[in-house]
Amino acid sequence: MTVLIDTHAHLDFPQFNKDRDQVLERAKKAGITAVLNAGADENSSKRSVELSRKYPWISASVGIHPHGAARVNNNWLEQLEKLAALDTVLAIGETGLDFYRNLSPVESQETLFREHLRLACRVNKPVIIHSREAHAETFQVLQEEDLPYPAGVMHCFSGDRRWMEAFLELGFYISLAGPLTYPRSHELRDLLKYIPANRLLLETDAPYLPPQAYRSQRNEPAFVKLTYERAALALGQDLNELARQVYLNAVRLFSDNFVDRV
């Protein structure tokens, strides 16, 4: 069986409350050997850590999504820093800028984003970046702030080749998700060919962005295989070879703990 990993999911979200155990069982049967569960706010980050303690094959990141930038508690940074010290927490985020929905003021988003980057440097862990309709502003912040090494990943990347190359130059990995499988995603599949093999990651972003075969349904880690298959087809590459490369990339970015805990 092809060994697959899901480098970004939200298994702690309420969409999984009724059948989380079954979702995890399907993931294992599909050959998923490791999942990184990304925190989206203070409570989500705590739940991510709880999942990483309960399941050896799930690791966590801790962070606050830009949508929640205007609603953080006064001690949010202290809470995240304590969680970030744990060995099952491999990254900071997701964090960044989202100007598509603007659910929090731009100023609040940027302030929160910068604090996440500084936290990542203090704890020496990579950062998971969310950037939607805000690539120029995201790039500017990243240029102005110190970055950890390795820098991190542009999660569910949706930009063009110019921005991809700019973020690669800063040291980031590029992660693609279910939209890679959509019939109209020709530009995204073309972009895939220009991502260096050693900087590519694949993810679900579950419960969001299911691949084409499950469009309009809840996404889950088992479905990541379809994204791997579409990526391998676009690259003219063997599926096992691609899966092995993504595995090695994730270990290089997030540390051996991402897979050695299995």
Helices and strands as residue ranges (DSSP letters): E 4-9, G 14-16, H 20-29, E 32-38, H 42-54, E 58-62, G 66-71, H 76-84, E 89-98, H 106-123, E 127-132, H 135-144, E 152-154, H 161-169, E 172-176, G 178-181, H 186-192, G 197-199, E 200-202, G 212-214, G 221-223, H 224-235, H 239-254, H 257-260
